[in-house]
Amino acid sequence: MTLGRNFKMSATLLIPVAVIAVLLLAFWAGQRRLMYFPLGDVPAIAGLGLDGVEEVTFDTADGLRLSGWLFTVDDADRANTVIVFHGNAGNRAHRIPLAIALRRIGLQVLLFDYRGYGGNPGSPTEQGLELDARAAREFLINRRGVEAGRLIYFGESLGTGVAVKLATEHPSAALILRSPYTSMADIGQHHYPWLPVRLLLRDRYDSLMLISRVKTPLLIIAGERDYIVPAEFSRRLYDAAPQPKTFVSIPGADHNDDELLDGRMVLEAIAKFLGANGP
């Protein structure tokens, strides 16, 4: 009887263990679906009524062809050029208001989609997005004649990790990070405290580990009420970064609010920062 009772108790204990194991396995296998939310449909730029925007393509080191839009300016030879590394959702069309606003203050802007976004081939991963970022930079330098010293990296949310990594490899004239985080593992653990995110996460985007190697002027912009990337994570990254650096908090702004896309305070902060630190 004792043996039978012990067997039943062991079997009872094995059931929740098995359930937990299945859940962890499902998270491991599907975690990138929880991180990346690409949209494929990109409108034809000709139908948007925008002047001075060119459709461009360039190839990555692993053979993927990416698409983008270059928002040009009249004096392109002397203008600074911004590469926008967008967040984890949507595609480049959702960043048009940002590009228009940046062009108004005299900046040429490249909006492009990562692999798997905007109809591009491939699937997004941390390593893949690093290749995409390098390809965008090389396109501007090698095919458009943009001086490396006139490039500005602009990272948005998930894209801040992409921008930080590129800045450690190829310094830019300035680095602008909107809603940055310390690492994706930290953000994941914040939102899923009951999961061992730090042990399971594949794409980590550990900006906190890299930020001390960034040697260019840094502007960090954070929403005061950002519930996706709480401002405390942006502040921790800022505190770990070397000088020169600037931190701007946008009062009352949540992660996806227009105030953090092309809002007046954001644009004023960028113009002031580049005026003081730009090439």
C-alpha positions as CSV (number, residue, x, y, z in Angstrom):
1,M,0.0,0.0,0.0
2,T,2.8,2.4,0.9
3,L,4.5,1.8,-2.5
4,G,1.2,2.4,-4.3
5,R,0.6,5.6,-2.4
6,N,4.1,6.9,-3.1
7,F,3.7,6.2,-6.8
8,K,0.4,8.2,-6.8
9,M,2.1,11.1,-5.0
10,S,5.0,11.0,-7.5
11,A,2.6,11.0,-10.4
12,T,0.6,13.9,-8.9
13,L,3.8,15.9,-8.6
14,L,4.9,15.1,-12.1
15,I,1.8,16.6,-13.7
16,P,2.5,20.3,-12.7
17,V,6.2,19.8,-13.5
18,A,5.2,18.6,-16.9
19,V,2.8,21.5,-17.4
20,I,5.5,24.0,-16.5
21,A,8.0,22.3,-18.8
22,V,5.6,22.5,-21.7
23,L,4.9,26.2,-21.0
24,L,8.6,27.0,-20.8
25,L,9.2,25.1,-24.0
26,A,6.3,27.0,-25.7
27,F,7.8,30.3,-24.6
28,W,11.3,29.3,-25.8
29,A,9.9,28.3,-29.2
30,G,7.6,31.2,-29.7
31,Q,9.4,34.1,-27.9
32,R,10.2,36.0,-31.1
33,R,6.5,36.2,-31.9
34,L,6.1,38.0,-28.6
35,M,8.9,40.4,-29.4
36,Y,8.5,41.3,-33.1
37,F,5.2,42.4,-34.6
38,P,6.0,43.2,-38.3
39,L,3.4,44.5,-40.8
40,G,4.0,43.9,-44.4
41,D,1.7,46.3,-46.3
42,V,3.6,49.4,-47.2
43,P,1.8,52.0,-49.3
44,A,3.3,53.2,-52.5
45,I,5.2,56.4,-51.8
46,A,3.9,58.0,-55.0
47,G,0.4,57.8,-53.6
48,L,1.2,59.6,-50.4
49,G,1.6,63.0,-51.8
50,L,5.1,63.5,-50.5
51,D,7.8,65.4,-52.3
52,G,11.5,64.7,-52.2
53,V,11.2,61.0,-51.1
54,E,13.1,58.3,-53.0
55,E,12.4,54.6,-52.9
56,V,15.7,52.8,-52.2
57,T,16.9,49.2,-51.8
58,F,20.1,47.8,-50.4
59,D,21.5,44.3,-49.7
60,T,22.6,42.8,-46.4
61,A,25.8,40.8,-45.9
62,D,23.7,37.6,-45.8
63,G,22.0,38.3,-49.1
64,L,18.7,39.9,-48.2
65,R,17.4,42.9,-50.1
66,L,15.8,45.6,-47.9
67,S,13.6,48.4,-48.9
68,G,13.3,52.0,-47.6
69,W,12.6,55.6,-48.3
70,L,15.1,58.4,-48.3
71,F,13.7,61.8,-47.4
72,T,16.1,64.1,-49.2
73,V,16.9,67.8,-48.6
74,D,18.1,70.4,-51.1
75,D,21.7,70.7,-49.7
76,A,22.2,67.0,-49.2
77,D,26.0,67.2,-49.5
78,R,26.3,69.3,-46.3
79,A,23.2,68.1,-44.4
80,N,23.3,65.5,-41.7
81,T,21.5,62.3,-42.4
82,V,19.5,60.4,-39.8
83,I,19.0,56.6,-40.0
84,V,15.9,55.6,-38.1
85,F,15.9,52.2,-36.4
86,H,12.3,51.7,-35.7
87,G,10.6,49.8,-33.0
88,N,9.2,46.2,-32.9
89,A,5.8,46.9,-34.5
90,G,4.5,48.1,-37.8
91,N,6.8,49.3,-40.7
92,R,8.4,52.4,-42.0
93,A,5.1,53.9,-43.1
94,H,4.2,54.5,-39.5
95,R,7.3,56.7,-39.0
96,I,6.5,59.1,-41.8
97,P,5.5,61.9,-39.4
98,L,8.9,61.6,-37.7
99,A,10.8,61.8,-41.0
100,I,8.8,64.8,-42.1
101,A,9.4,66.5,-38.8
102,L,13.2,65.8,-38.9
103,R,13.4,67.0,-42.4
104,R,11.8,70.3,-41.4
105,I,14.8,71.0,-39.1
106,G,17.2,70.3,-42.0
107,L,17.9,66.6,-41.7
108,Q,18.0,64.1,-44.5
109,V,16.2,60.9,-43.2
110,L,16.4,57.2,-44.1
111,L,13.4,55.2,-43.1
112,F,13.9,51.5,-43.8
113,D,12.4,48.2,-42.7
114,Y,14.3,45.4,-41.1
115,R,14.1,41.9,-42.5
116,G,10.6,40.5,-42.2
117,Y,9.1,44.0,-42.0
118,G,7.5,46.0,-44.7
119,G,7.4,43.1,-47.2
120,N,11.2,42.5,-46.8
121,P,12.4,38.8,-46.9
122,G,13.6,37.0,-43.9
123,S,12.6,36.9,-40.2
124,P,13.7,39.3,-37.5
125,T,16.3,38.3,-35.0
126,E,18.9,40.3,-33.0
127,Q,21.8,39.1,-35.2
128,G,19.7,39.8,-38.3
129,L,18.8,43.3,-37.3
130,E,22.5,44.0,-36.6
131,L,23.2,43.0,-40.2
132,D,20.4,45.2,-41.5
133,A,21.7,48.2,-39.6
134,R,25.2,47.8,-41.0
135,A,23.7,47.5,-44.5
136,A,21.7,50.7,-44.1
137,R,24.8,52.6,-43.0
138,E,26.9,51.2,-45.8
139,F,24.2,52.1,-48.4
140,L,24.3,55.8,-47.3
141,I,28.1,56.0,-47.3
142,N,29.0,53.9,-50.4
143,R,26.1,54.6,-52.7
144,R,24.8,58.0,-51.6
145,G,28.1,59.6,-50.7
146,V,27.1,60.6,-47.1
147,E,30.1,61.3,-45.0
148,A,30.4,59.0,-42.0
149,G,30.9,62.1,-39.8
150,R,27.4,63.3,-40.8
151,L,25.5,60.3,-39.8
152,I,23.1,60.4,-36.9
153,Y,21.6,57.2,-35.5
154,F,18.0,57.5,-34.2
155,G,16.7,54.4,-32.3
156,E,13.1,54.0,-31.3
157,S,12.1,51.5,-28.5
158,L,13.5,48.1,-29.7
159,G,15.5,49.9,-32.3
160,T,17.5,51.6,-29.6
161,G,19.3,48.3,-29.0
162,V,20.1,48.1,-32.7
163,A,21.4,51.7,-32.8
164,V,23.5,51.3,-29.7
165,K,25.2,48.2,-31.1
166,L,25.9,49.9,-34.4
167,A,27.3,53.0,-32.5
168,T,29.9,50.8,-30.8
169,E,31.1,49.4,-34.1
170,H,30.8,52.6,-36.2
171,P,30.7,55.8,-34.2
172,S,28.2,58.4,-35.5
173,A,28.0,62.2,-35.2
174,A,25.3,61.7,-32.6
175,L,23.1,59.0,-31.1
176,I,19.4,59.7,-30.3
177,L,17.5,57.0,-28.3
178,R,13.8,57.3,-27.8
179,S,12.4,55.1,-25.1
180,P,15.6,53.0,-24.6
181,Y,16.0,50.2,-22.2
182,T,18.8,48.5,-20.3
183,S,18.3,45.1,-22.0
184,M,15.4,43.2,-23.4
185,A,15.9,40.7,-20.7
186,D,15.2,43.4,-18.1
187,I,12.1,44.5,-19.9
188,G,10.8,41.0,-20.4
189,Q,11.4,40.2,-16.7
190,H,9.5,43.4,-15.7
191,H,6.5,42.4,-17.8
192,Y,6.6,38.6,-17.1
193,P,8.0,38.4,-13.5
194,W,6.7,34.8,-13.1
195,L,8.9,33.5,-16.1
196,P,12.6,32.9,-16.0
197,V,13.0,35.4,-18.9
198,R,16.7,36.1,-18.3
199,L,17.5,32.4,-18.7
200,L,15.3,31.7,-21.8
201,L,15.6,34.9,-23.9
202,R,17.4,34.6,-27.2
203,D,17.5,38.2,-28.4
204,R,18.8,40.2,-25.5
205,Y,19.8,43.6,-26.9
206,D,22.0,44.3,-23.9
207,S,22.5,48.1,-24.3
208,L,23.6,48.5,-20.7
209,M,26.6,46.3,-21.3
210,L,27.5,48.2,-24.5
211,I,26.7,51.9,-23.6
212,S,30.0,52.7,-22.0
213,R,31.7,52.0,-25.4
214,V,29.6,54.7,-27.1
215,K,31.9,57.7,-27.7
216,T,29.5,60.1,-29.5
217,P,27.1,62.6,-28.0
218,L,24.0,60.9,-26.7
219,L,20.4,62.2,-26.3
220,I,17.9,60.0,-24.5
221,I,14.2,60.8,-24.7
222,A,11.8,59.0,-22.3
223,G,8.1,59.2,-21.7
224,E,7.2,60.0,-18.2
225,R,4.3,57.5,-18.2
226,D,5.8,54.9,-20.5
227,Y,4.2,51.5,-19.5
228,I,6.1,49.4,-22.1
229,V,9.6,50.8,-21.4
230,P,9.3,52.5,-18.0
231,A,11.4,55.6,-17.7
232,E,13.5,54.1,-15.0
233,F,15.1,51.8,-17.5
234,S,15.9,54.7,-19.8
235,R,17.4,56.6,-16.8
236,R,19.5,53.6,-15.8
237,L,21.0,53.4,-19.3
238,Y,21.6,57.2,-19.3
239,D,23.4,57.0,-15.9
240,A,25.7,54.3,-17.3
241,A,26.6,56.3,-20.5
242,P,29.7,58.5,-20.8
243,Q,29.5,62.2,-21.4
244,P,28.5,64.2,-23.4
245,K,24.9,63.2,-22.8
246,T,21.4,64.7,-22.4
247,F,18.2,63.3,-20.8
248,V,14.8,64.6,-21.7
249,S,11.6,63.4,-20.1
250,I,8.3,64.1,-21.9
251,P,5.6,64.8,-19.2
252,G,2.6,62.4,-19.3
253,A,3.7,60.6,-22.4
254,D,3.1,56.9,-22.9
255,H,5.1,54.7,-25.2
256,N,3.0,55.0,-28.4
257,D,1.7,58.6,-27.9
258,D,2.2,61.1,-30.7
259,E,4.2,63.3,-28.3
260,L,7.0,60.7,-28.5
261,L,6.8,60.3,-32.2
262,D,6.9,63.9,-33.6
263,G,5.8,65.9,-30.6
264,R,6.9,69.5,-30.1
265,M,9.1,68.8,-27.1
266,V,10.8,65.9,-28.8
267,L,11.6,68.0,-31.9
268,E,12.8,70.9,-29.8
269,A,15.0,68.6,-27.8
270,I,16.5,67.1,-30.9
271,A,17.1,70.5,-32.5
272,K,18.8,71.9,-29.4
273,F,20.9,68.7,-28.9
274,L,22.2,68.7,-32.5
275,G,22.8,72.4,-32.3
276,A,25.1,71.9,-29.4
277,N,26.6,68.6,-30.4
278,G,26.1,68.0,-34.1
279,P,28.8,68.1,-36.8
